[in-house]
Amino acid sequence: MAVHELQPDSILRTEQILTPEESQLSIVWRRFRKHRLALLGAIILSTFILLAALAPVLAPSVPTGLHVTKVGLLPDPDAIDPPNQHLKPGEQGHILGTDEVGRDVFSRLLHAARVSLYVSIVATLGSEMIGALIGAISGYYGGSVDQVLMRIVDFMLTLPLLPILLVLSVVIAVSAPTSFQRINYLILILILFGWLSTARLVRGVVLSLRQQEFAEASRALGSSDLRIILRHMLPNALAPVIVASTLAVGDFVVTEAALSFLGFGVQPPTPSWGNMLTSVQEYMFLNPTLAIWPGLCIFLTVLSINFMGDGLRDALDPRMRGH
Amino acid sequence: MTNYLIRRMFTMAIVLILSSLAIFVILNTAPGGPLSDLKFQRRDKGQQINPQDYQRLEQMLGLDKPTHLRYVAWLAGDDWIEILPPAWRMGKYGPLPNGKRLGILRGDWGESWAVAKGNPVLRVLLNRVPNTVTLMTASTLLSLIVAIPVGVLSAVKQYSTLDYVATTFSFIGISMPIFWLGIMMVILFSLKFHDWGLPSLPSGGAISVRGAGAGTLGDRLLHLIMPTIALSLLFMAGWSRFMRTSMLDVLHQDYVRTARAKGLVERIVIAKHAFRNALIPLITIVALQLSALFGGAILTETVFAYPGMGRLAYDALGRSDWPVLQGYLIILSVIIVASNLIADIAYVVVDPRIRYD
C-alpha cells in the first residue's frame, strides 16, 4: 500500500491539492505577521505617517502661530519669567499646552512629523538607489572599478559621520534661501554619506551572482550589461536591500533629529522633532513636560522601524532568523 | 607581518592626506569666516572698512593665498614659500612673501578665530582631550562590561526569558536618541530628585564650580555618571547583540562540539573554548564604532555642558571658528585611523589563525 502511494505521479497530485498557489508576497506577509512586535511597529509607524500626512487638517493651529490671549501680544523681551507664555496641557484647548513662545505643542508635533518623516524617507530612497547602483556596478565589473569604488567606500566609512554632517550642514545648507530648500539640502547631505553600506551589501550579492549560469545565459543571449544588472542582479539583492532601507529610515530619523537638536539641521520656526528639543533645554527647569513629547515621538518612530526591520528580515530571509 | 605593517602605514598616510584634503576643502569653501563677520558689523554702523585694513587683515590670516597654496601652507607652513618661482606663489595682492606659519605637520595648528580667540588651536584642543578621553573610555568600558555578559548569556540560553528581555532592551537602546535620554536624565535625576529631596546628580559640567568638594576625584566621578550612561546605552545595546551573534556562531563550530565530545563540563566548554573565540570579532566592532562614539560624544557633551572636544567643536561650529574645527577633525581622523590599525594588529595577536603577509 505504502509503496503504491509513493508513485511519483500521486505525489505530484497530492502536492497540487495540498499547497494552494501562494504568491511570494503573501508568504512574506504571513511570516511578517507572526512577528508580533514587527506588526505593532508597522501599526505605530503607519499611524505616524497618517498623522503626518493629515497634519494640516488635524492640527488645531498653525505650527508657527502664537497663542496670544494669555499674555497680550508678543512675548515681552524684558519679562523676567518668559515661560509665562506656557499654557499647561489641556489649558484653553491646547491638548499638550504651548511652548515657550506660546505655540501649540500638539500642532507643532504633527507638523514636525511631516518634516522628520519627509527627510528620512526621501534620504532613504536616494541613498538606497545610489547605493544599489554603485554596488551593482562595483560587483558586476569588478577589477579596478571595484577597487576604486570600494576604497572610496572604505575611506568614507572611516570618517566620523556626525561631525562631518554637522560641518557640511553649516557649509552647504546655511546658504539656502528658504526653509524648504534648506531641508532638501539637508537630505542631499544625508544621502552623500547614506549610500555606503547599501553599496557594500549589493556589491556582495552581485559579486556572488555574476558568474552563475543564468547570468552567463543572459549574456549569451545578447543582453546588455545594464539589462543584466537591472533584470537579473538587482532583484536578487532586493530582500536585503529592503531590510537595510527600513533600518536606514530609522537611522535618518535619529540623525536628522540630532542635527536639528544641535541647531544645524532643520531651522526654527519650521518644527522638527529634533529642533523642538533645542529650546526645551533652556526651559526644562520650568516646564519639563515639554521635553517629553518630541523625544518620545523620535523614540517610538525609531523603535517601530527597528522592530519592522527585524520582522522583515525574518520574513524575507528566514536563514537570518535569531541573529 | 613587517611587510604588512609597512603597507598599512603607507595606506594610513594616504588616508590621512585624503582626509586632511577633504576637511580642508569642505571648510574652505564655506561661506563666512572671520572677515565676512567684520564686514557685516561695519556695514551695520554705516561705515565702510578701510581697504588697506581689509588687505592687511586678509594677509595676516593668509586669506589672500589661492586655495591650493592655503592647503600647502596649512599642512607645511609658508615660511619657505619664496623658494617657489613668483608665478607659482601669486596671491591676491602679488607674489606672496615668506609667512610666519609652520603648518600642522610642524605643530602649528593656527589660532582660534572665535571660541578661544587668538589662542593656538592645538593647545585649546589638547586642553579638552583629557575630558573627552575620560568620557569615552568610561562609556566604552561600561558598554563592554554590560554587553559581553548579556550577549554571552543570551546566546547560551537562546530563546529563554533572559534572551527575550535582553533583546527587548537592546531594541530600546538602539532606538533611543542619546540627546533625549540625556535631557530626560537631567530632568529626573537632577531636577526631580532635587525637588523630592533625594540625593541628586549634577546636571552638567565636569566639576562643580563652587562648594567644598569642587574638583576632587569624587566630584569628577559624580559629574561623569550621567554622561557616561547616556553615551553607553546605544553601544551597550549594539554590542550585546553583536556578542550574542558571535557567540552563537562559535557555539556551532566543530571545535566546540569536539570539546563537548571529549567530555568537558559545559561551563568549561563555554568559558574556555567558546567565549574566548567569540570575543575576537568584538575587537573590530569596537574599533569601527569609535567614530560613532565621537559623534555620540558631541551630543552627550552638548546636553551635559561637559567641557570636552565635542562641546568645543559644537561651539566652534556655531561661531564659524574653522581653525578649531579643522583641528578637531584632524585629531579625530588620526585617532580613528590609528585605532583601526591597532585593531588589526590586536586581531593577529589574539587569533593565531589570522596571518598577514
Interface residues (C-beta under 8 A of the other chain):
Chain A: L37 F155 T158 L159 P160 L161 L162 P163 I164 L166 V167 L168 V170 V171 V174 S175 G250 V254 A257 A258 F261 L262 G263 F264 L277 V280 Q281 M284 F285 P288 A291 I292 P294 G295 I298 F299 V302 L303 I305 N306 F307 D310 G322 H323
Chain B: V15 L18 S19 A22 I26 L27 T29 A30 P31 G32 Q158 Y159 F171 I172 I174 S175 M176 P177 I178 F179 W180 L181 I183 M184 V186 I187 L191 K192 T245 L248 S291 A292 F294 G295 G296 I298 L299 T302 V303 A313 Y314 L317 G318 S320 L325 Y328 L329 L332 S333 I336 V337 N340
